[in-house]
C-alpha cells in the first residue's frame, strides 16, 4: 500500500486536540515519504471547527462534538486530503475565506446577535452577511468585496454614525 496514513499514536494526539482545541502538526507517512499536516481546531459548545494545511493545500471540516466517530472522521479526512481524494484547493480556499469573514463580522455584533455569512453570485461583492437577533428578526444585511469591507458594512448598519473599534458591547 502506497498511501499516506496516520500512525495510531498520532490519532490519539488528534483526539486530544479535538477535545481541547489549538494547533498541532500531524505527520502522515508512507514508505517513501511523509507529509506534515498543520491542524487548527476551534471548539464551541456543539461543534469542532477544523482548518487543515498540507503543503499548498488548505481545507476545512466541521464535526459535531457529540459524534462518536469524530476521531476516525478527522483521520479519514486528513488521509483523503493527503492522498488527493478531497475537494479541490480552490473550493477549500473559499471555505476558509468564509470562516475568516464569519469571524471578522462576529467581532462587531452586539450581544444577542447572530451573523450568517455566505458567498454571493456577485463577483465584485462575493461575501454577504445577514445579522439577526435572538428572536430571528433581521438587524442588518450587507455585501462586501472582502472580509474587511463586509465587516465595515455590517458595523455601519448596526451602529449608524459610529466609528467604533469593532469590539462587542
Backbone as a chain_set.jsonl record, in Angstrom:
{"seq": "XXXXXXXXXXXXXXXXXXXXXXXXXXXXXXXXXXXXXXXXXXXXXXXXXXXXXXXXXXXXXXXXXXXXXXXXXXXXXXXXXXXXXXXXXXXXXXXXXXXXXXXXXXXXXXXXXXXXXXXXXXXXXXXXXXXXXXXXXXXXXXXXXXXXXXXXXXXXXXXXXXXXXXXXX", "coords": {"N": [[0.854, -1.188, 0.0], [0.644, 2.166, -0.926], [-0.198, 4.568, 0.152], [-0.66, 7.642, 2.012], [-0.727, 7.467, 5.52], [-1.923, 7.774, 8.908], [-0.229, 7.212, 11.841], [-1.254, 5.252, 14.725], [-0.501, 6.386, 17.212], [-0.416, 9.108, 16.609], [-3.058, 9.553, 16.007], [-4.228, 9.503, 18.498], [-3.203, 11.883, 19.559], [-4.507, 13.661, 17.888], [-7.116, 13.281, 18.803], [-6.98, 14.386, 21.399], [-6.427, 17.042, 20.704], [-8.763, 17.69, 19.343], [-10.595, 17.678, 21.47], [-9.623, 19.696, 23.199], [-8.959, 21.844, 21.607], [-6.874, 24.114, 19.652], [-3.582, 24.08, 18.077], [-1.874, 21.681, 16.092], [0.715, 19.649, 14.723], [0.556, 17.072, 12.452], [1.968, 14.133, 11.368], [1.814, 12.5, 8.335], [2.368, 9.378, 6.872], [4.046, 7.353, 4.432], [5.738, 4.572, 2.915], [7.908, 5.71, 1.339], [7.897, 8.435, 1.785], [6.904, 11.392, 3.708], [4.424, 13.605, 5.057], [3.61, 16.746, 6.527], [0.82, 17.758, 8.278], [-0.735, 20.674, 9.17], [-2.848, 21.42, 11.72], [-5.584, 23.195, 12.899], [-7.76, 23.631, 15.517], [-10.825, 24.851, 16.563], [-13.167, 25.142, 19.053], [-16.668, 25.164, 19.825], [-19.714, 25.143, 21.736], [-21.125, 23.081, 20.47], [-19.797, 22.147, 18.183], [-16.748, 21.178, 16.424], [-14.503, 23.176, 14.792], [-12.421, 22.893, 12.165], [-9.369, 23.613, 10.633], [-7.162, 22.809, 8.054], [-3.893, 22.502, 6.774], [-1.883, 21.248, 4.306], [1.051, 21.312, 2.918], [0.677, 23.075, -0.076], [-2.056, 22.801, -0.048], [-5.184, 23.639, 1.367], [-7.833, 23.167, 3.602], [-11.046, 22.67, 5.167], [-13.086, 21.519, 7.896], [-16.018, 20.649, 9.645], [-17.095, 19.214, 12.579], [-19.547, 17.541, 14.574], [-19.561, 17.861, 18.119], [-20.574, 15.77, 19.65], [-20.316, 13.514, 18.11], [-19.571, 10.176, 17.887], [-17.63, 8.965, 16.337], [-15.753, 10.906, 15.67], [-12.95, 11.176, 15.855], [-12.023, 9.219, 14.086], [-13.239, 10.208, 11.789], [-11.882, 12.636, 11.391], [-9.282, 11.636, 11.019], [-9.68, 10.113, 8.638], [-10.42, 12.203, 6.907], [-8.031, 13.726, 6.827], [-6.24, 11.828, 5.729], [-7.493, 11.35, 3.251], [-7.251, 13.914, 2.11], [-4.432, 14.16, 1.959], [-3.905, 12.089, 0.184], [-5.027, 12.914, -2.153], [-7.788, 12.704, -2.511], [-9.674, 14.547, -1.819], [-11.736, 17.565, -1.859], [-11.119, 20.186, -4.274], [-8.382, 22.524, -3.966], [-9.147, 25.157, -4.497], [-11.872, 25.286, -3.838], [-11.656, 24.716, -1.138], [-10.169, 26.913, -0.28], [-12.117, 28.856, -0.583], [-13.929, 28.087, 1.405], [-12.345, 28.506, 3.693], [-11.986, 31.27, 3.48], [-14.613, 32.112, 3.886], [-14.963, 31.304, 6.552], [-13.1, 32.996, 7.805], [-14.25, 35.486, 7.186], [-16.654, 35.228, 8.595], [-15.696, 35.139, 11.269], [-14.589, 37.708, 11.402], [-16.847, 39.409, 11.043], [-18.347, 38.676, 13.293], [-17.049, 40.008, 15.334], [-18.063, 42.569, 15.441], [-20.627, 42.415, 16.279], [-23.479, 42.962, 18.39], [-24.405, 42.013, 21.726], [-26.401, 39.113, 21.779], [-26.874, 38.991, 19.088], [-26.678, 37.289, 15.925], [-24.645, 36.243, 13.27], [-24.838, 35.39, 9.85], [-22.878, 34.315, 7.395], [-22.297, 34.241, 3.941], [-21.496, 33.158, 0.547], [-21.867, 35.176, -2.364], [-23.454, 35.705, -5.602], [-22.35, 37.764, -6.929], [-19.488, 38.827, -8.39], [-18.016, 41.11, -7.758], [-18.696, 41.695, -5.177], [-18.287, 39.344, -3.3], [-18.931, 38.361, -0.762], [-21.524, 37.957, 1.635], [-23.702, 38.966, 4.31], [-26.067, 38.342, 6.876], [-27.549, 39.589, 9.707], [-29.11, 38.639, 12.641], [-31.337, 38.958, 15.494], [-31.903, 37.524, 18.795], [-34.538, 36.708, 18.525], [-34.797, 36.104, 15.904], [-35.219, 38.163, 14.157], [-34.314, 40.291, 11.467], [-31.509, 42.286, 11.704], [-29.518, 43.516, 10.245], [-28.242, 43.563, 6.888], [-25.793, 42.902, 4.478], [-23.347, 43.267, 1.821], [-20.02, 42.547, 0.637], [-16.71, 43.269, -0.686], [-14.531, 42.113, 0.42], [-13.478, 40.489, 3.494], [-12.964, 42.522, 5.31], [-14.276, 44.729, 4.167], [-16.904, 43.783, 4.191], [-17.296, 43.496, 6.971], [-17.061, 46.179, 7.799], [-19.299, 47.256, 6.48], [-21.402, 45.878, 7.753], [-21.017, 46.764, 10.404], [-21.57, 49.511, 10.047], [-24.294, 49.408, 9.465], [-25.353, 48.3, 11.776], [-24.61, 50.094, 13.732], [-25.212, 52.988, 13.045], [-23.487, 55.946, 12.11], [-21.514, 55.624, 13.976], [-18.112, 55.294, 14.607], [-16.492, 52.794, 15.522], [-14.328, 50.613, 17.491], [-14.812, 48.052, 16.889], [-15.25, 46.144, 18.779], [-17.15, 43.811, 20.737], [-20.074, 44.798, 22.476]], "CA": [[0.0, 0.0, 0.0], [1.479, 3.338, -1.091], [-0.946, 5.756, 0.53], [-0.315, 8.277, 3.274], [-1.527, 7.025, 6.661], [-1.589, 8.383, 10.19], [0.007, 6.184, 12.864], [-2.188, 5.266, 15.849], [-0.057, 7.33, 18.25], [-0.806, 10.451, 16.178], [-4.524, 9.625, 16.089], [-4.535, 9.842, 19.895], [-2.91, 13.317, 19.686], [-5.622, 14.336, 17.218], [-8.273, 13.225, 19.691], [-6.778, 15.389, 22.457], [-6.554, 18.363, 20.103], [-10.19, 17.902, 19.106], [-11.279, 17.969, 22.737], [-9.146, 20.907, 23.867], [-8.703, 22.906, 20.652], [-5.486, 24.503, 19.47], [-2.871, 23.742, 16.854], [-0.996, 20.512, 16.178], [1.267, 19.146, 13.465], [0.349, 15.626, 12.364], [2.755, 13.542, 10.296], [1.222, 11.421, 7.545], [3.511, 8.633, 6.37], [4.017, 6.192, 3.558], [7.11, 4.051, 2.959], [8.959, 6.513, 0.723], [7.743, 9.873, 2.031], [5.995, 11.814, 4.774], [3.86, 14.947, 4.929], [3.129, 17.343, 7.766], [-0.46, 18.461, 8.207], [-0.936, 21.628, 10.256], [-4.271, 21.349, 12.052], [-6.047, 24.165, 13.889], [-9.102, 23.273, 15.972], [-11.525, 25.81, 17.41], [-14.386, 24.491, 19.528], [-17.742, 25.871, 20.513], [-20.482, 24.192, 22.549], [-21.7, 21.964, 19.72], [-19.01, 21.697, 17.039], [-15.31, 21.377, 16.258], [-14.198, 23.824, 13.518], [-11.07, 22.422, 11.901], [-8.682, 24.098, 9.435], [-6.021, 21.94, 7.781], [-2.989, 22.882, 5.698], [-0.874, 20.258, 3.953], [1.764, 21.937, 1.806], [-0.109, 24.156, -0.668], [-3.492, 22.525, 0.088], [-5.862, 24.085, 2.579], [-9.208, 22.713, 3.622], [-11.666, 22.804, 6.484], [-14.05, 20.493, 8.255], [-16.757, 20.894, 10.878], [-17.614, 17.957, 13.132], [-20.313, 17.685, 15.812], [-18.811, 17.428, 19.309], [-21.126, 14.528, 20.196], [-20.101, 12.431, 17.165], [-18.734, 9.129, 18.492], [-16.542, 8.592, 15.423], [-15.097, 12.12, 15.185], [-11.511, 10.932, 15.725], [-11.847, 8.498, 12.833], [-13.644, 11.107, 10.699], [-10.773, 13.555, 11.16], [-8.202, 10.827, 10.44], [-10.038, 9.821, 7.249], [-10.367, 13.463, 6.176], [-6.615, 14.052, 6.612], [-5.671, 10.856, 4.803], [-8.069, 11.629, 1.934], [-6.638, 15.14, 1.608], [-3.037, 13.854, 1.62], [-3.873, 11.146, -0.935], [-5.649, 13.506, -3.332], [-9.192, 12.317, -2.675], [-10.522, 15.572, -1.218], [-12.153, 18.65, -2.741], [-10.027, 20.977, -4.82], [-7.878, 23.591, -3.111], [-9.906, 26.388, -4.715], [-13.083, 25.201, -3.042], [-11.24, 24.789, 0.247], [-9.805, 28.301, -0.019], [-13.38, 29.572, -0.428], [-14.456, 27.753, 2.732], [-11.522, 29.205, 4.685], [-12.298, 32.699, 3.373], [-15.905, 32.308, 4.547], [-14.758, 31.211, 8.003], [-12.429, 34.23, 8.214], [-15.245, 36.56, 7.122], [-17.57, 34.998, 9.722], [-15.006, 35.574, 12.487], [-14.445, 39.159, 11.35], [-18.165, 40.027, 11.258], [-18.784, 38.415, 14.666], [-16.391, 40.961, 16.232], [-18.812, 43.834, 15.519], [-22.003, 42.148, 16.711], [-23.899, 43.295, 19.745], [-24.829, 40.829, 22.471], [-27.688, 38.588, 21.343], [-26.977, 38.97, 17.63], [-26.074, 36.148, 15.245], [-24.319, 36.552, 11.878], [-24.81, 34.314, 8.874], [-22.049, 34.785, 6.286], [-22.43, 33.366, 2.773], [-20.972, 33.697, -0.703], [-22.903, 35.721, -3.241], [-23.195, 35.476, -7.025], [-21.764, 38.993, -7.449], [-18.028, 38.719, -8.273], [-17.452, 42.329, -7.172], [-19.001, 41.633, -3.745], [-18.518, 37.906, -3.143], [-19.353, 37.99, 0.586], [-22.77, 38.524, 2.125], [-23.998, 38.663, 5.712], [-27.34, 38.726, 7.461], [-27.446, 39.576, 11.161], [-30.412, 38.561, 13.302], [-31.296, 38.982, 16.949], [-32.306, 36.263, 19.425], [-35.88, 36.354, 18.082], [-34.751, 35.803, 14.481], [-35.517, 39.353, 13.366], [-33.143, 40.784, 10.751], [-30.964, 43.559, 12.198], [-28.696, 44.107, 9.183], [-27.836, 42.72, 5.771], [-24.789, 43.637, 3.707], [-22.416, 42.519, 0.988], [-18.712, 43.185, 0.632], [-15.697, 42.771, -1.608], [-13.56, 41.388, 1.244], [-13.996, 40.348, 4.86], [-12.888, 43.835, 5.954], [-15.338, 45.547, 3.599], [-18.162, 43.241, 4.711], [-17.371, 43.839, 8.393], [-17.346, 47.62, 7.891], [-20.686, 47.474, 6.058], [-22.274, 45.382, 8.825], [-20.865, 47.695, 11.522], [-22.277, 50.748, 9.707], [-25.742, 49.181, 9.545], [-25.732, 48.029, 13.163], [-24.321, 51.27, 14.547], [-25.091, 54.126, 12.123], [-22.841, 57.156, 12.641], [-20.485, 55.314, 14.979], [-16.841, 54.751, 14.142], [-16.015, 52.088, 16.713], [-13.148, 49.75, 17.395], [-15.226, 46.73, 16.431], [-15.391, 45.21, 19.906], [-18.51, 43.526, 21.192], [-20.536, 45.526, 23.659]], "C": [[0.889, 1.238, 0.0], [0.767, 4.63, -0.722], [-0.427, 6.322, 1.841], [-1.286, 7.797, 4.349], [-1.062, 7.758, 7.908], [-1.392, 7.264, 11.208], [-0.949, 6.352, 14.049], [-1.782, 6.27, 16.928], [-0.448, 8.759, 17.891], [-2.326, 10.627, 16.223], [-4.938, 10.009, 17.51], [-4.257, 11.329, 20.16], [-4.023, 14.126, 19.028], [-6.852, 14.381, 18.115], [-8.159, 14.269, 20.804], [-6.944, 16.806, 21.902], [-8.007, 18.681, 19.797], [-10.889, 18.339, 20.388], [-10.903, 19.326, 23.322], [-8.937, 22.088, 22.926], [-7.216, 23.194, 20.535], [-4.915, 24.039, 18.147], [-1.966, 22.554, 17.092], [-0.481, 20.199, 14.772], [1.126, 17.632, 13.499], [1.113, 15.095, 11.149], [1.974, 12.405, 9.648], [2.374, 10.716, 6.852], [3.118, 7.597, 5.337], [5.471, 5.747, 3.429], [8.182, 4.997, 2.421], [8.881, 8.006, 1.036], [6.87, 10.128, 3.254], [5.561, 13.254, 4.496], [3.472, 15.441, 6.31], [1.824, 18.07, 7.491], [-0.536, 19.386, 9.412], [-2.436, 21.724, 10.495], [-4.575, 22.368, 13.144], [-7.486, 23.824, 14.229], [-9.635, 24.373, 16.881], [-12.866, 25.173, 17.773], [-15.407, 25.502, 20.01], [-18.552, 24.81, 21.256], [-20.943, 22.957, 21.795], [-20.812, 21.393, 18.622], [-17.517, 21.922, 17.216], [-15.137, 22.004, 14.876], [-12.723, 23.574, 13.253], [-10.563, 23.016, 10.593], [-7.42, 23.267, 9.27], [-5.211, 22.51, 6.619], [-1.973, 21.768, 5.521], [-0.17, 20.809, 2.723], [0.928, 23.072, 1.249], [-1.624, 23.962, -0.527], [-4.015, 23.053, 1.414], [-7.307, 23.631, 2.496], [-9.761, 22.895, 5.028], [-12.739, 21.741, 6.649], [-14.737, 20.933, 9.535], [-17.35, 19.567, 11.315], [-18.432, 18.246, 14.381], [-19.507, 17.161, 16.996], [-19.286, 16.076, 19.823], [-20.917, 13.325, 19.28], [-19.119, 11.407, 17.748], [-17.525, 8.787, 17.634], [-15.742, 9.798, 14.926], [-13.592, 11.943, 15.002], [-11.226, 10.238, 14.396], [-12.214, 9.378, 11.632], [-12.532, 12.086, 10.37], [-9.598, 12.816, 10.523], [-8.469, 10.56, 8.962], [-9.96, 11.074, 6.374], [-8.923, 13.833, 5.839], [-5.975, 13.111, 5.595], [-6.208, 11.071, 3.39], [-7.45, 12.873, 1.306], [-5.204, 14.868, 1.144], [-2.934, 12.962, 0.39], [-4.636, 11.643, -2.159], [-7.095, 13.144, -3.554], [-10.148, 13.34, -2.077], [-10.903, 16.611, -2.263], [-10.94, 19.443, -3.207], [-9.618, 22.068, -3.846], [-8.658, 24.871, -3.27], [-11.176, 26.392, -3.878], [-12.744, 25.321, -1.56], [-10.845, 26.206, 0.627], [-11.061, 29.14, 0.188], [-13.976, 29.322, 0.957], [-13.676, 28.465, 3.822], [-11.798, 30.702, 4.663], [-13.637, 33.011, 4.044], [-15.769, 32.25, 6.063], [-14.081, 32.471, 8.538], [-13.404, 35.404, 8.213], [-16.233, 36.446, 8.28], [-16.951, 35.515, 11.021], [-14.895, 37.093, 12.538], [-15.765, 39.865, 11.649], [-18.617, 39.836, 12.706], [-18.175, 39.397, 15.658], [-17.163, 42.266, 16.386], [-20.258, 43.639, 15.97], [-22.243, 42.644, 18.125], [-24.332, 41.998, 20.424], [-26.226, 40.41, 22.008], [-27.872, 38.551, 19.839], [-26.203, 37.78, 17.057], [-25.846, 36.541, 13.79], [-24.311, 35.282, 11.049], [-24.059, 34.849, 7.655], [-22.086, 33.754, 5.167], [-21.64, 33.947, 1.602], [-22.149, 34.202, -1.521], [-22.566, 35.361, -4.692], [-22.574, 36.699, -7.689], [-20.24, 38.927, -7.294], [-17.362, 39.961, -7.681], [-17.683, 42.4, -5.663], [-19.334, 40.177, -3.403], [-18.991, 37.465, -1.755], [-20.657, 38.684, 0.95], [-22.981, 38.133, 3.573], [-25.396, 39.137, 6.058], [-27.162, 38.575, 8.968], [-28.855, 39.573, 11.727], [-30.223, 38.705, 14.812], [-31.779, 37.632, 17.487], [-33.693, 35.787, 18.973], [-35.938, 36.032, 16.587], [-35.086, 36.977, 13.586], [-34.232, 39.869, 12.723], [-32.751, 42.162, 11.283], [-30.162, 44.285, 11.128], [-28.442, 43.071, 8.105], [-26.875, 43.546, 4.931], [-24.006, 42.68, 2.822], [-21.093, 43.262, 1.002], [-17.748, 42.52, -0.325], [-14.62, 41.963, -0.892], [-14.15, 41.252, 2.642], [-13.982, 41.694, 5.576], [-14.015, 44.74, 5.472], [-16.703, 45.099, 4.127], [-18.348, 43.629, 6.178], [-17.704, 45.317, 8.581], [-18.792, 47.918, 7.507], [-21.675, 47.025, 7.129], [-22.221, 46.336, 10.018], [-21.651, 48.98, 11.263], [-23.791, 50.579, 9.815], [-26.211, 48.918, 10.977], [-25.583, 49.255, 14.051], [-24.143, 52.487, 13.645], [-24.445, 55.332, 12.811], [-21.75, 56.881, 13.645], [-19.259, 54.742, 14.302], [-16.193, 54.086, 15.344], [-14.816, 51.227, 16.429], [-13.514, 48.36, 16.91], [-15.348, 45.719, 17.54], [-16.847, 45.009, 20.26], [-18.829, 44.376, 22.412], [-21.737, 44.865, 24.24]], "O": [[1.791, 1.352, 0.83], [1.11, 5.689, -1.247], [0.154, 5.616, 2.665], [-2.495, 7.727, 4.13], [0.045, 8.293, 7.957], [-2.295, 6.452, 11.416], [-1.397, 7.461, 14.339], [-2.644, 6.937, 17.499], [-0.778, 9.546, 18.778], [-2.817, 11.732, 16.452], [-5.897, 10.758, 17.696], [-4.999, 11.967, 20.907], [-4.435, 15.161, 19.553], [-7.546, 15.396, 18.18], [-9.132, 14.956, 21.114], [-7.533, 17.666, 22.555], [-8.442, 19.819, 19.971], [-11.688, 19.275, 20.375], [-11.751, 20.027, 23.875], [-8.756, 23.216, 23.385], [-6.399, 22.592, 21.233], [-5.64, 23.659, 17.228], [-1.362, 22.424, 18.157], [-1.155, 20.453, 13.774], [1.531, 16.987, 14.466], [0.914, 15.569, 10.03], [1.533, 11.472, 10.319], [3.262, 11.368, 6.303], [2.02, 7.043, 5.361], [6.365, 6.502, 3.811], [9.267, 5.077, 2.998], [9.736, 8.767, 0.583], [6.199, 9.233, 3.765], [6.24, 14.007, 3.797], [3.057, 14.658, 7.164], [1.738, 18.895, 6.581], [-0.415, 18.934, 10.551], [-3.199, 22.064, 9.591], [-3.913, 22.401, 14.181], [-8.336, 23.736, 13.342], [-8.98, 24.773, 17.843], [-13.606, 24.723, 16.899], [-15.057, 26.56, 20.535], [-18.094, 23.674, 21.384], [-21.135, 21.899, 22.395], [-21.041, 20.272, 18.169], [-17.079, 22.732, 18.033], [-15.578, 21.426, 13.883], [-11.869, 23.997, 14.032], [-11.238, 22.936, 9.567], [-6.688, 23.045, 10.235], [-5.769, 22.945, 5.612], [-1.284, 21.388, 6.468], [-0.717, 20.782, 1.62], [0.504, 23.949, 2.002], [-2.392, 24.867, -0.853], [-3.363, 22.925, 2.45], [-7.929, 23.704, 1.436], [-9.029, 23.233, 5.958], [-13.226, 21.154, 5.683], [-14.106, 21.524, 10.411], [-18.017, 18.881, 10.54], [-18.055, 19.109, 15.174], [-18.842, 16.13, 16.888], [-18.493, 15.312, 20.373], [-21.306, 12.214, 19.64], [-17.977, 11.741, 18.062], [-16.497, 8.36, 18.16], [-15.116, 9.723, 13.869], [-13.019, 12.514, 14.075], [-10.306, 10.618, 13.671], [-11.574, 9.299, 10.584], [-12.261, 12.343, 9.197], [-8.985, 13.325, 9.584], [-7.587, 10.756, 8.126], [-9.492, 11.015, 5.237], [-8.623, 14.207, 4.706], [-5.251, 13.554, 4.703], [-5.447, 10.982, 2.427], [-7.157, 12.889, 0.111], [-4.809, 15.297, 0.06], [-1.971, 13.068, -0.369], [-4.868, 10.881, -3.099], [-7.594, 13.262, -4.673], [-11.318, 13.029, -1.852], [-10.454, 16.549, -3.407], [-9.87, 19.375, -2.604], [-10.41, 22.487, -3.002], [-8.829, 25.611, -2.302], [-11.514, 27.409, -3.272], [-13.477, 25.965, -0.809], [-11.149, 26.66, 1.731], [-11.079, 30.033, 1.035], [-14.469, 30.248, 1.601], [-14.266, 28.975, 4.774], [-11.84, 31.338, 5.716], [-13.783, 34.047, 4.692], [-16.38, 33.045, 6.778], [-14.446, 32.963, 9.606], [-13.39, 36.225, 9.13], [-16.608, 37.454, 8.879], [-17.596, 36.238, 11.779], [-15.086, 37.697, 13.593], [-15.794, 40.819, 12.426], [-19.21, 40.745, 13.287], [-18.739, 39.6, 16.733], [-16.949, 42.998, 17.352], [-21.024, 44.601, 16.033], [-21.325, 42.73, 18.94], [-24.595, 41.0, 19.753], [-27.118, 41.245, 21.864], [-28.921, 38.123, 19.358], [-25.211, 37.329, 17.63], [-26.734, 37.101, 13.147], [-23.839, 34.234, 11.492], [-24.553, 35.738, 6.962], [-21.928, 32.556, 5.402], [-21.173, 35.085, 1.659], [-23.274, 33.721, -1.387], [-21.516, 34.78, -4.967], [-22.298, 36.675, -8.888], [-19.745, 38.968, -6.167], [-16.254, 39.87, -7.154], [-16.95, 43.087, -4.953], [-20.5, 39.817, -3.238], [-19.407, 36.319, -1.584], [-20.869, 39.849, 0.615], [-22.499, 37.091, 4.017], [-25.85, 40.186, 5.6], [-26.678, 37.548, 9.442], [-29.691, 40.394, 11.349], [-29.114, 38.59, 15.334], [-32.032, 36.708, 16.714], [-33.987, 34.593, 19.034], [-37.007, 35.721, 16.061], [-35.224, 36.809, 12.375], [-33.18, 39.883, 13.362], [-33.566, 43.085, 11.306], [-30.123, 45.515, 11.099], [-28.427, 41.867, 8.364], [-27.1, 44.733, 4.697], [-23.996, 41.467, 3.033], [-21.035, 44.447, 1.332], [-17.932, 41.37, -0.725], [-13.879, 41.212, -1.527], [-15.195, 41.829, 2.941], [-14.883, 41.985, 6.363], [-14.64, 45.438, 6.271], [-17.549, 45.926, 4.466], [-19.435, 44.044, 6.579], [-18.531, 45.668, 9.422], [-19.441, 48.748, 8.144], [-22.668, 47.705, 7.386], [-23.26, 46.681, 10.581], [-22.324, 49.485, 12.161], [-24.491, 51.51, 10.214], [-27.331, 49.272, 11.344], [-26.336, 49.433, 15.008], [-23.022, 52.973, 13.495], [-24.801, 55.692, 13.934], [-21.112, 57.817, 14.128], [-19.361, 53.806, 13.509], [-15.445, 54.716, 16.091], [-14.349, 51.121, 15.295], [-12.637, 47.571, 16.557], [-15.533, 44.533, 17.266], [-17.671, 45.91, 20.108], [-17.974, 44.634, 23.258], [-22.273, 45.333, 25.244]]}, "num_chains": 1, "name": "protein.A"}
